[in-house]
Amino acid sequence: MKNILIFAVLLCIFSLQAKAQTEKGTIILGGNVSFSTHKYKIGQNEQKMNYSYASLRSGYFVNNNLAIGLGLIYNHTISKSNANVLDGNKIQSKQTRQSYGLAPFARYYFNISEKFKIFTEVAINGNIGDSKYVFSEDQAYAYNPDYKFKGFGVAAKPGLAFFPVKKLAIEFSFPMLSYQKGFSKSESDEASTSFKENGEEFKIGIDTFKPEIGVYFHF
């Protein structure tokens, strides 16, 4: 019975210490980064894509373990393509796509121990950006494929927060659920080659190819 009481007291102490890092009135300031690379081949077409993401964020705990906040986001993608044609030549192209946006979020923490917490987060995002193409010097394109785009969406993700010291958290998370709506418009000046497109994307399942690492200060 004595051992049970001691264990219960220690558990309460650890819970209180962990809760203090995410208690009501605490401010968090930090950011996330993510990088991934993919290489694949479809028929005679070889493609490689490098994706990077960065976000600066600030939040406030409106209740114990519940924080809301706002993030500034930046996405950058470079896609390179080498396509073999029948005459043995290669068509080489490079697409650079970048966007900027805002993402309000809400996050809830669950205590595991003094130094570890798991969390779940939901964020809404809005962004604008552009896409630019570069072709080999001896390649010509029938029209200007560059375009501008804007979009909005919602995403949810689980994560793990590690507190090596009281006011510092190192986080690991993976995208789990997302919906994105996009609108794009060609930069071509010719009416015959200009275009407007709308698109939607829905993803479900933990995406281990795009892990995020974050560092946050809790004040």
Buried (B, 14 or more C-beta within 10 A) or exposed (E): EEEEEEEEEEEEEBEEBBBBBBBEEBEBBBBBBBBBEEEEEEEEEBBBBBBBBBBEBBBBBEEBBBBEBBBBBBBBBBBBBBBEEEEEEEBBBBBBBBBEBEBBBBBBBEBBEBBEBBBBBBBEBBBEBBBEBEBEEEEEEEEBBBBBBBBBBBBBBBBBBEBEEEEBBBBBBBBBBBBBBBBBEBEBEEEEEBEEEEEEEEEEEBBEEBBBEBEBEBE
